[in-house]
């Protein structure tokens, strides 16, 4: 019916056509990319295209430098915000029940800020606020509870 060479040639030709289709697809994609990179309307000079790319990269580098400076500024300002907070409840007097008095430390990263104490007794409640500089009391002497809460706040981070 068919000659012997035809039985071998038909599959070989099918493989060759598939290979040619595969190569045509990738060559077409490559040509499409090159046409987008070097359009016919403009000058098709690769040096000019590389110069455009270099200018774009330099622009990105300048933007990145500006962003880095802004981040440094935000970080520096962030250290001045309240970052260390500690609360302690306690009973300062023997004649009252429960831990209704408290001391809270509100400090920045360097340990400066304020400590607020509220002392609750039967006769009333008193609130005190004292400044703290670098983990130490400022103008006013600190109570043992205030010193303890400042110490705990400084240990947390």
C-alpha positions in Angstrom: 0.0 0.0 0.0 2.4 2.8 1.1 6.1 2.6 0.5 8.3 1.9 3.6 9.9 5.3 3.5 6.5 7.0 3.8 5.8 5.3 7.1 9.0 6.7 8.6 8.8 10.1 6.8 5.2 11.0 7.9 5.9 11.0 11.7 9.3 12.7 11.1 7.5 15.5 9.1 4.9 15.9 11.8 7.7 16.4 14.4 9.5 18.9 12.1 6.3 20.9 11.6 5.6 20.9 15.4 9.2 22.1 16.0 8.8 24.8 13.4 5.5 26.0 15.0 7.2 26.1 18.4 10.1 28.1 17.0 7.8 30.4 15.1 5.8 31.2 18.3 9.0 32.2 20.3 10.4 34.2 17.4 7.1 36.0 17.1 7.2 36.8 20.8 10.8 38.1 20.5 9.9 40.3 17.5 6.9 41.7 19.4 9.2 42.6 22.3 11.8 44.2 20.1 9.1 46.2 18.3 7.9 47.5 21.7 11.4 48.3 22.7 12.4 50.0 19.5 9.2 51.4 17.8 9.4 52.3 14.1 8.2 55.9 14.7 11.3 56.8 16.6 15.0 56.3 16.1 15.9 52.7 16.5 19.2 53.3 18.2 20.1 51.0 21.1 22.4 53.6 22.6 19.5 56.0 22.9 17.3 53.3 24.5 20.0 52.5 27.1 20.4 56.2 27.9 16.6 56.4 28.6 16.9 53.3 30.8 19.9 54.8 32.7 18.0 58.1 33.2 15.0 56.2 34.6 17.2 54.2 37.0 18.9 57.4 38.2 15.5 59.0 38.8 14.5 55.9 40.9 17.7 56.2 42.9 17.0 59.9 43.7 13.5 59.0 44.8 14.8 56.1 46.9 17.3 58.5 48.5 14.5 61.0 49.3 12.4 58.2 50.8 15.3 57.0 52.9 15.7 60.5 54.3 12.0 60.8 55.2 12.1 57.4 56.9 15.1 58.5 59.0 13.2 61.6 60.0 10.1 59.6 61.0 12.3 57.2 63.0 14.0 60.0 64.9 10.7 61.7 65.7 9.2 58.3 66.7 11.7 57.9 69.5 10.3 61.0 71.2 6.7 59.5 71.3 5.4 57.4 74.2 6.8 53.9 73.7 7.2 52.5 77.2 4.0 52.2 79.3 3.7 50.4 82.6 0.8 50.3 85.1 0.9 49.0 88.6 -2.0 48.9 91.1 -1.2 48.8 94.9 -2.7 49.5 98.3 -0.8 52.4 100.0 -2.7 52.4 103.3 -3.6 49.7 105.8 -7.1 51.1 106.5 -8.5 50.6 103.0 -9.2 47.4 101.1 -8.1 46.5 97.6 -5.6 47.8 95.2 -7.5 50.9 94.2 -4.4 53.1 93.9 -2.2 53.0 90.9 0.9 54.3 89.3 1.4 54.6 85.5 4.6 55.5 83.7 4.4 57.0 80.2 7.9 57.2 78.8 9.6 57.6 75.4 12.3 55.3 74.1 15.0 57.1 76.1 13.1 56.8 79.4 11.9 60.4 79.6 8.3 61.3 80.2 5.9 61.4 83.2 4.7 59.1 85.9 1.2 59.6 87.3 0.1 58.2 90.7 -3.3 58.1 92.1 -3.6 57.4 95.9 -7.1 56.3 97.0 -8.1 56.6 100.7 -11.4 56.8 102.5 -11.0 60.6 102.8 -10.5 61.0 99.0 -8.3 60.4 96.0 -5.1 62.3 95.3 -3.4 62.4 91.9 0.2 63.3 91.4 2.2 63.7 88.2 6.0 63.9 88.1 8.5 64.3 85.3 11.0 61.6 84.5 14.3 62.2 82.7 16.2 59.1 81.3 14.6 56.8 83.8 15.3 59.0 86.9 13.0 61.3 88.8 13.2 65.0 87.9 12.3 67.8 90.2 10.3 65.8 92.7 11.3 62.7 94.6 9.8 59.4 93.4 8.0 56.9 95.7 9.1 53.3 95.7 6.0 52.3 93.6 6.9 55.0 91.0 10.5 53.9 90.9 9.4 50.3 90.4 7.0 51.1 87.6 9.6 53.1 85.8 12.1 50.3 86.2 9.6 47.8 84.7 8.8 50.1 81.8 12.4 50.5 81.0 12.9 46.7 81.1 10.1 45.9 78.6 11.9 47.0 75.5 
